Amino acid sequence: MLSIFYSFLIISSILLILYIINLYYAKVNKIKNKQLYKNYIGSILILFGILKLINLNKFVDIFRKYDIIGKHIPLYAFSYPFLEIILGILYLRY
């Protein structure tokens, strides 16, 4: 398991890279800031959804401890990362 410092460093680097990519995309395609932020949020949702899929069973165990719906409906806890990825794709699409 990574230390808190290295975890913070990796996540910060990924977020910065995503922001730079989306900023470059915005300048090349001449899109407005609103679309830039939608692209950035969509990228983050997809990224964190994929990270949750890496160890889905562990995520479900942790998620069910604090989420009210996940406690009572196990299928919701399993489908949450997939819903997050779908929402991220929809953010990028529209």
Secondary structure by P-SEA (a helix, b strand, c coil): cccaaaaaaaaaaaaaaaaaaaaaaaaaacccaaaaaaaaaaaaaaaaaaaaaccaaaaaaaaaaccccccccaaaaaaaaaaaaaaaaaaacc
